[in-house]
Amino acid sequence: MSMNREAYRLANEIRTDFLADGDRLMECPEDMEMEMRRYETTALNEIRNERKRTRRTFGKMTVAACAAVTLLTGTVLFGGEVHAAIEQITWSIGNALGLSGELENYRDVIHTSVADKGYVVTLQEAVVSEEKLTVNYTVQREDGEPMEQYLTPMEILTVNGEQPGGGAGGSASFLDEGQTVLGVEMSYHIPGVDLSGENEFRIKIRALGSEDEIKGNWDFAFTADGAALMADTKRIPIGKEFTLPDGVTVTLEELTMNELEQRISFTKSGATNYMPQILAGDSEGNQVEFGLRSSDETSGYLSNEEIIDDGRISDTADRVTMTFGVIELPEESGQITDEFEPVGEVFELELQ
């Protein structure tokens, strides 16, 4: 296992850009705290996704909503030529995540476009799992000309008119060789919000891009609930405790698996500079890695990072063998270890 040491340096540079952005700080009520948490999410996403060089990945802190969408308002009218071009672009969440599984029962196709400042943003689809919303956008110029940079949306999400806190990260890549259509996948971690009932949500995009950003208004509103995917989620209790090199204890609570994702939830006794990971192999020969997706001082979860390449623990496997370990994060900017350090004993879970 090898991780690019430049990823941590890049994350520090991203932090500097975020903190230097006075306008964006004014938009958030918890200013510095939220920016620092955005930076932490960014660092983890840069480190975790360094291997996937075909996509540009990013992480940030934002306020988040939830859902499998059932109603959307706030569409916009275009000239005939532009509108026809937008209609031809379809790009699913399954495509964005590299999944071959069926998400039709859990996703909602929105395919609604909003234009401002010469750019068209189309919210394509949305799907929710527990504490998580995944959406995908396309971004393009109204005149159809190529884009010279990754104009990823900088957005605020609200649920029932309020702004719950949570982390967000995603990936972006051009969908055509001419760089006229940018595809963006975003996943939002939404702790402490019941996603199984119907709620009202709004995605407010206020800028495109982080360098030389284009400020405008691209707003989407919808109602949603995520009961279907939650009901079809397989849950396997773990209950294994590990002590990290700095004395912090981590307890693996549960493995959950559904068509969208596979994750391992955990609790811990305090803050740590060690990033937990799990290497797993199932009885059918599939090898996957669970990397840190979200964490605070008391809890978090690891996500199967191979799903983006359609690698997963098989639904038909009888058992899975797991090795828990850590990668040490430096206290300050600089070198990050690139070695996975096993902690404790290898263990096995029965899946059937």
Phi, psi and omega in degrees: 000127182229135177237141181288121181291339177292340183300319181292321177297318178298320179298323177295322179294321177297320178301316180300318179298317181296314185289337180278353185270089184297323182299318183289327176298323182292339182280343186252131183289338182253021177015262191295320180300315181292322179295321178294321179291327174299318180298316180300317178297319179299314181301314180296319180293320179297315181294315185291325188257008182303328183293332188271073189288345180284346177243152169264121183255155179207158175221154179197171175256135179209171170271148196228157176238190185220149157141154167269116194282138178239343180207139178225141178235170173087041177281174182223151180263140179241167167296155186304317184293314180294315182299320179297321179295320179295318183300333184282348186264114174232135185208111190273164174297322177301316176298315183298323183265356181072030183266141174258352180289171183266119177250005186301327182283351188237342183264163169233130177275117182263304176047053179242134187247146174228135181244139174198149177052030177083007180235144180247124174250129178244119173277111189276300185215165175212146176210147182235143166235184185300123179061023184211133171244134174238129177227162172224140180242159158240146180232134177205163176280145178296329181275001177078004181284158180295157175254138184268350181216167179280103182268071181285141183294140171250107194233164170238135178243139178231152175236123182051039176083359180245165184245089177289143181279155177171164181269160178215148176203164181188194179218158180217143175204151176286137184269354179221157182295332181281358180057042177260343180230120178260129175259131183232127174250132179232137174238133182244128174272126189232079182287146172074015179241130178283110182267000185275344178257167181283133179223168178253131186229152176219132173254118181247106177268121184250350179200154174242127179087154179256339175249132183050050186298150178257112182272137180189198181226115176230097189247141177226136179231144182198161169255156188198155163208152187245029186297323187297311182292324177297320180294331182262018178269127177275134184235125180237116179293147180245294177067039178250134181249138180227145178254122181283165181303335180267008177094349177291135178261139178239127178248118176282122188265310191202141170260125177240142183221132172212187184294333183274319188204167171228128183220160175236118179273151179212160168241159179213163187273352180174185180286152182208154174265011178257126181267116182287148174215159176225129171262130186227145175222128181267175185290352177258008174092005178281132179246126181223167179233131174260118180249160182294126179251322181208142181198142166233200185287345185237341186200174178172190174210154175256143182240143176293107185281348181279349181299331180296339173252023180061031173260129183206160169294129186291142176295338183259001179291146179277329186204164176222138178256132186234140175242116179272141178198184184221160166236129184279131175262136179290150179290331177233174179299148181145215186283139173246139178295146179247020182245134174281122182254108180300144178230126178074192185265150173296142180224165184233142177242138172277131186256342184249000000 
